[in-house]
Amino acid sequence: VQLQAYGGGLVQTGGSLRLSCAASGITLNYETIGWFRQAPGKERGGISCISSSDGSTYYAESVKGRFTISRDNAKNTVYLQMNSLKPEDTAVYYCAADTYGGWCLEYFDNEYDYWGQGTQVTVSS
């Protein structure tokens, strides 16, 4: 099983990026997928989740209204559309799969057992 997160880059404040999480070895629409990020000197934290149960989504307060998670089953890919980016969004972004599936748990407490390698997002002021 491999997850690959890509699509990061350098963007100005207020700009947009779309991150992709592509998978091999698993079918993402059967898994609950989370996006996480880790800024320099900070712990990794969850920012978004999409459930395998019904496609319901969950967001951290810091990104709610600006980020949108979605999946394309035909491409076996989950996306994170990031709009209105701020310098504090600068981080390495990771996707992860909870192969047990089910609902997105509060506080991103799902058991994520596969992780992508991360993609850097830098937002300049």
N, C-alpha and C positions, 0 to 999 in steps of 0.2 A: 504494500500500500504506500502510495506517495501522494502528498499534497504539495502543490506549488502555488505560492502566492506571488503575484507579480502585478505590475502596473504603477508602482510607486514612482516618485520623481520629485523634482523641485517645482514649486508653484508659488505664486504670490498670494498674499492675504486676500481672501474673497474668491479665490479661484476654486476649481473643481478637479477632481481626479476620480477615476474608477479603478478600483482594485479588483483583481480576479483571483479566484481560488480554483485551480483545476486539479482534478483527481485522477489517479490511475489505481486500479485494483479494488476500488469501491465505487458504489453508485451513490452519488451525493444526495439524491432525493430520498434515499432511505435513511440518511443520517441527519442528525442535528448538527448544524454547523455554526461555529462561533468565530467572530473576529476579535482579536486582541491587539493591544499595542503596548510597547514599552519605550518610554522616553529615557534619555540619558539620566542615570542616577535615580531612576524610579522603578518601582516594581511593575511587572506586567499586569495589565488590567483588561477586563472584558469591555467591549464597546457595543457589540451587536450579536444577535443570535437569530437563526431561523430554524424552526422546528421541523422534524420529519413528519410529525403527526398531521398537521393541517397547514403548514407553511406560515404559521403565526410567527410574529417577530417580536423582538425585545431589544431595547436600546438602553445604554447608559444615559443618564441625564445630560451629560456633557456633550453628547452628539445628537440627542433627540431633536428632530426637526431639520437637521442638516444632513444626516447620513441615512442612506436607505440600503437595506440588504435585500437581495433577491437571488433567485436561482433560475438557471436555464437547464432543464433536465436533458434536453437534446444534446447539449454541449458538455454535460456533466460538470458544470461550473457554477460557482456561487460568486456573486458580485457584491461589492460594497461601493456604492456611489457616494462620494463625499463632496458636498457643496459648501459654500461659504466657509472655506477653510481658514483657520486661525493659526498663528505661530505656535500656540499651545497644542496643536494637533501634530506637531513634529514628533515623529517616533518611528520605530520599526513596527510594522504591522504584520501580524500572523493570522493565518486561518487554522482552524482545528476542527476535528470531527469527533463527535460522540457517536460511536457505532452502535451503541445500545439504542440510540434514537429517542424519540419522545419529545416532550415539551421542553421549551427553554425554561430553565429554572432561574428563579430570582438570584441575583448576585452572581450569575454565570457559574452556578455550582454544578453544572453538568460534568460528567466524567469524560473529559476529552482525551482520547487515547491516541490520536494521530495529529501531528502538527506539521505545518508547512515551514519552510526555511526563513520566512520573513522578507519583507520588502520595505525599503526606506522611503518615508514620506517626509519631505522638508518643506515647511511653509515659511517663506520669507516675509518680513514685515516691510 
